[in-house]
Amino acid sequence: MSSCIEDPCLWSPGHRLSARASNDLQFLSLILPWRPSFKLSCCSERSPTPPQLDIASMIGPRGMACAGGLLARVGSRSVISRAVRQSSPLRPLPATATAPTTRWWRAQYSTRPELPKEVTINSKTYPVDAEWFNVSSTILNLTSRKLHLQKDHPVSITRQIIESVFPSPTYLSYNNLDPVVTTHENFDSLGFPPNHPGRAKTDTYYINSTTLLRTHTSAHEAELFAASKSPGYLISADVYRRDEIDKSHYPVFHQMEGARVWDRNTVPNGDIVAAVHRDLDALPKHEMIIEDPNPPFHPERNPLQPSHTPEEAEAVGKHLKRSLELMVAEIFKRVKESHARAGVKEQDEEPLKVRWVEAYFPFTSPSWEMEVWYQGDWLEVLGCGVSQQHILNDAGVPNQIGWAFGLGLERIAMLLFQIPDIRLFWSQDERFLGQFRGVEGDLGKLRPFVGFSRHPACYKDVSFWLPAGSTGAAAAGGKGREGGEWHENDLMEVVRDVCGDVVEDVVLMDSFTHPKTGRRSFCYRVNYRSLERTLTNEEANGLHERVKGEIVGRLGVEIR
Ligand code: DAH
C-alpha cells in the first residue's frame, strides 16, 4: 500500500503500543499543537511485570520507561556478518528503470564490504573490531555536532537554565566529555549485570568489544566521583542508542547527569545527617504541590543500602528531591512566562504539581522517578536516587555518600519550546535556528517555537519474510529477542541510513506466521515526511525502493 495524505491519523485503530511508545505519545500529545487523539490500548508503565522476567535486568540505562525494549537479546548466529553489513555504505542502485529484485540486492551484499581498521571520533582514534562494529557513518557524523554546546540552540538553552539551579562552587559543570567510553564505564562500573539486555548490539553502538558510544551520561559517574573538585557536578553530553523511529526518538540525544556528595571526613563531627539538613535548609522554598506517598526506603521495593543509616538515606533523599523540585519549578516558570509572552492560553491554570514514584536503577538505591502534571497528564521527567556506595568506594572516595539524577535534555526542551518533533533539533534550517537567536543571553526572549509549514505525509508499506530460521520474536515492538536474530532496531537503522531525517516514523502494521512453514512475515509502514520541504511521490518511491533493497541485502529478508 502506498498513499500520500494531508492530515494523517497517527495511529491505526487497534495498533498495540508498547508501554514506552504510549508514554512517549502521551508526552507528545501534551506539546503537539494538533493533539492526536488515540486510545491507549496498552497496559500502564507501572503495570505488573510478567513473573518470568527479571526486573533488575529489564530496567537499565534507559530506565523504567523502556524496560520492554531492553528485554530483547540478540541471537548469536550470523551476527558477525550482520554487524559488518549493517555498518556498510549504501550499495549502488541498478541502472535500469525497474525496481531491483530481491536477488539483485542479495548479490550486492554477497561480498563483505571493507570495514575501516579504525575510526576517529573527536580527534581520537579507536581500533574497530568487525565482530562488534555497528556504527554507521550517519551516526559517526553526528558525534561532532554537540548541540548542547551550540550557542542559542534549544538544547543548550535548556542546559543553561538547569545549570543555573545548581550553581558553582557547589556544582561544577562538565560538558566536554568524550562520547566514546568503555563497557566498564557504561555498564560494569554502575552495576549492570553481564547479561543485561542494554548491552546488546541491537541496542548499543559498539566500536569494538570493549568500546562503545555512551548510552547515558551515567557512564561518567565513577570518573567524576573520583576527580571532581566540587561536592556536586553536572554532566551534559550527547548519548547514543539504537532505537525506533518516531517523533520522540532519535539515535543521538542529550542527557544531563547531576550528583552531590557529602564527605564523612570533612563534615563537622562526621555528622552527615546534620550536614545534609543544613544544606537542605539553605535551599530556597517553592510553591509546588508535591505528591510523595513513598517511604524514604522500602525493604523490598526500594532498599536502604547496608552501609547507610536510615537517617542518612532519608536526609540525602530529601535533599535530592528538593533540589530537583526546584529545578523543575524553574523550567515550568520559564514555560509559563514564554506562553504569556506569546499569548498562548494555558490549558490549565492549576499550580504546578509534581509526584515522586518509586523506581529501580542499578546504580542507585533507593531510587525514584519524578513526574510532572502538565496539561492534564503525568509526564515523566527524570530518574534519580541515592548513589550505590560501591560506585563511590570504587572511585576511591569511600567516605562520601550522595545522590545522582539523570534527565533527557530534548524532552525538557520540547516542553520548554513546544517543539513537536525530535528531528527538528538537528535541523540546520534558519527557520528553526533563527527562532532561538539571542535567547541564551536574554531568557526574557524565550518564546514557543512556531512550526513552519507542515508538509504532507507519504505512507509506504513494506512487507517481508524473515530469513528462514529467524523467529522474529523481537520484531513486534522490540520485545523478546530470545532465540531470534531479527530485531526491529536493525530495520530502523537501515531506514535512517537510507533516508536520513526524511522519515517521521516507522510503525509495525501487521505480523503473520505461515501455518505450514512457520515462517514469519512483517508489514511496516514508513511515513516519509520531511520537516523542511514537500517530498515528491517519486522521491519517496525512490527512497522506499532503496530501503527495501538495503533490508534484503543487509538483513537477509525476502520482500513479499
Ligand atoms: N542513566 C539513566 C538513564 O539513562 C538516568 C538516571 C537515572 C541517571 C537515575 C541517574 C539516576 O544518575 O540516579 O535512563
Residues whose N, C-alpha, C, O or C-beta is under 5 A from the ligand:
A	BS01	DAH	G60 P61 R62 G63 T215 H216 S218 G258 F361 T364 G383 C384 G385 A404 F405 G406
